[in-house]
Amino acid sequence: VQLQASGGGLVQAGGSLRLSCAASISGFSVKSMAWYRQAPNKERELVATINDNAATHYADSVQGRFTISRDNTKNTIWLQMNSLQPEDTAVYYCNAEIYGLGNNHWGQGTQVTVSS
């Protein structure tokens, strides 16, 4: 299983970024995918999840600003991030739960930096 994340960058407060993550798997199906983030000196935290029925869940801190979406045919998810704030600065990681293979599948992380 390989997860390839992209789309991070530097943006001013109030701006937008769109992250993407593609899962490369063979012979298995993806149950759910998620975005986590880890800011300096902080623990990794859940940002948003989406399952194979398109049910979503968001952390309170991003509710209403971030939108997670998914293309099941491509095993790809996106995270549209609007109204970004400096506290959103972190390395963002995508995660996948695979039927039969568990949920410990991570992408390499992509840096998001929001300047004030």
C-alpha positions in Angstrom: 0.0 0.0 0.0 1.4 3.4 -1.0 -0.2 6.8 -0.3 1.0 9.8 -2.1 0.0 13.2 -0.7 0.5 16.5 -2.4 -0.8 20.1 -2.5 0.8 21.7 0.5 2.4 25.1 0.4 2.6 28.6 1.8 -0.5 30.8 1.9 -1.6 33.9 3.7 -4.3 33.9 6.4 -7.7 33.7 4.8 -6.4 31.9 1.8 -7.1 28.4 0.5 -5.3 25.2 -0.4 -6.3 21.9 -1.7 -4.5 18.7 -0.7 -4.8 15.4 -2.5 -3.9 11.9 -1.6 -3.9 8.8 -3.8 -3.7 5.3 -2.5 -2.1 2.6 -4.6 -3.3 -0.8 -3.7 -3.8 -4.1 -5.5 -6.4 -6.7 -4.6 -7.9 -4.8 -1.7 -10.5 -2.1 -1.1 -10.2 1.1 0.8 -12.7 1.4 3.7 -12.0 4.9 4.8 -9.4 7.6 4.3 -8.5 10.5 6.5 -6.4 13.6 6.9 -4.3 14.1 10.1 -2.0 17.0 10.9 0.9 17.6 13.3 2.1 21.0 14.3 5.5 21.5 15.8 5.7 20.2 19.4 2.1 18.9 19.2 0.6 15.5 18.9 -0.8 14.4 15.6 -4.5 15.1 15.4 -7.4 14.0 13.2 -8.6 16.6 10.8 -11.3 14.9 8.7 -12.4 11.4 7.6 -14.5 10.0 4.8 -15.6 6.4 4.4 -16.6 4.4 1.4 -20.2 5.5 1.8 -19.0 9.1 1.7 -19.9 9.8 5.3 -17.6 12.5 6.7 -16.4 13.6 10.1 -14.5 16.8 10.9 -12.6 18.1 13.8 -14.4 21.0 15.5 -11.5 23.3 14.7 -12.0 22.9 10.9 -15.7 22.3 10.7 -17.2 24.7 8.1 -13.8 25.6 6.6 -12.5 22.3 5.4 -14.2 19.9 3.0 -13.0 16.3 2.5 -14.1 14.5 -0.7 -13.3 11.2 -2.3 -13.2 9.3 -5.6 -13.7 5.7 -4.8 -12.8 4.6 -8.3 -9.4 6.2 -8.0 -8.8 5.7 -4.2 -8.1 9.4 -4.0 -9.2 11.9 -1.5 -9.0 15.7 -1.4 -9.0 18.2 1.4 -10.3 21.7 0.4 -9.1 24.1 3.0 -10.6 27.6 3.0 -10.3 30.5 5.4 -6.9 29.2 6.5 -5.5 30.5 9.8 -1.9 30.4 11.2 -3.0 27.7 13.6 -3.7 25.5 10.7 0.1 25.4 10.0 1.2 21.8 10.2 2.4 18.8 8.3 -0.7 17.1 6.9 -0.8 13.3 6.6 -3.2 11.1 4.8 -4.3 7.8 6.2 -6.1 4.8 4.8 -8.0 2.0 6.4 -7.9 -1.0 4.1 -10.3 -3.9 4.3 -8.3 -6.9 5.6 -5.1 -4.8 6.1 -6.0 -2.5 8.9 -5.6 1.3 9.3 -1.9 1.9 9.7 -1.2 3.2 6.2 0.2 6.7 6.0 1.3 9.1 3.3 4.6 11.0 3.5 3.1 14.2 4.7 2.8 17.6 3.1 3.6 20.9 4.7 1.0 23.6 5.0 2.2 27.0 6.3 -0.2 29.9 6.9 1.3 33.3 7.4 -0.5 36.0 9.4 
